[in-house]
Amino acid sequence: MKIAIVGTGYVGLVTGTCFAEMGTEVYCVDIDRQKIENLKKGIVPIYEPGLEEMVLRNYEVGRLHFETDLKSILDDVEVLFSAVGTPSDEDGSADMKYVLDVARTVGQAMNKYLLVVTKSTVPVGSAQKIKDAITDEQRKRGVSIDFDIASNPEFLKEGAAIKDFMHPDRIVVGVETERARKMMEKLYHPFMLNNFKIIFMDVSSAEMTKYAANAMLATRISFMNELANLCEVVGADIHQVRVGIGADPRIGSSFLYAGCGYGGSCFPKDVKALIQTAEINNYHMSILKAVENVNDGQKAILFAKLQKYYNNDLTGKKIALWGLAFKPETDDMREAPSLVLINLLLKAGCRVIVYDPVAIPEAKKHIGDSVQYAGDIYEAVDNVDALLIVTEWKEFRMPAWAVIKKRMRNPLILDGRNIYSINDMAENGFIYFGIGR
């Protein structure tokens, strides 16, 4: 089976490469010519462990192709995945411009049956808009060519995307016809040999499932962050609370970690889009609005703690940040808590020095030269008045604390991810504050 993936961003590139790894011939299409030329040279535009090697391997053996002209390859493929971006509009709704551009191109150029699968995260009801766009373009051509629409939302975790795709806990597919169902079963069959399950449903339910999953996970994070803030007030420890409630099988332990807020390309955008979908349909998502408000406030929690420690006067203070990406194992800076924190520190008159193992080039696109960039964790803490932990990279877990303490002007650590033991920090001579502890 030959397939096309339109869009070589995070989702599209991982999807196309993993299908190629399983033996499918894949055409990855993008209008960005420079990106396509770079991919042909093995230059991958995103950081994802293992992806670069897999791209190179499948391109070299001829299973993975990179193209800029969608129309030229439509006759060669049976399935087309639309994985283009759906950025947030000003009102928080998902912008469908690029998705509908793909649909119109398909309608203008298709000459035989095609299964069009939406991989992008799109609002409920988008399938009908895609179908209408394809049909309208066919009508302009004076043709009527059969096609099907399907929804196949992705559930990839940045930093573990290849593992998630190759060994999925579930594959969700929304279809309208038996023909589309059989084609998707055939395509995903290699991934199901180890009893991974594919869940078929109607298209609207598949579209909603993606938003519901991310909204639920975001809700758990904001709930734990709010509990953590209350723990500090009443003298409880959120770590012990997490263990206690996570042992309940009805709750489980995943996504129960308190911290300095969530970011990334999915949770913030999808929560906003689901709220907006509800508003359009005259329904108000009170819980999700609270989730969003809690998260907005949590991104400033380390700044508030620092400000309190220094009696609201941070002028001239030199502050180090370990971690810039919104989570470990990625260079993604979209909606990262570090951006909010850096902005607050600079406005308060601080000098800021930052370190991240992979995200510094991406961070420079967002904050430029407004901060100093360190080459490692030790350079970052030279003569600083506080160290703020923002991303829980593995290399931050066991530093040489004696070296860190000697280099710092004031041994103050504010841990936004609760990486360290309170007792260990005290024994090493640090003034230590976590979240909810």
Disulfide bonds with the S-S distance in Angstrom:
none
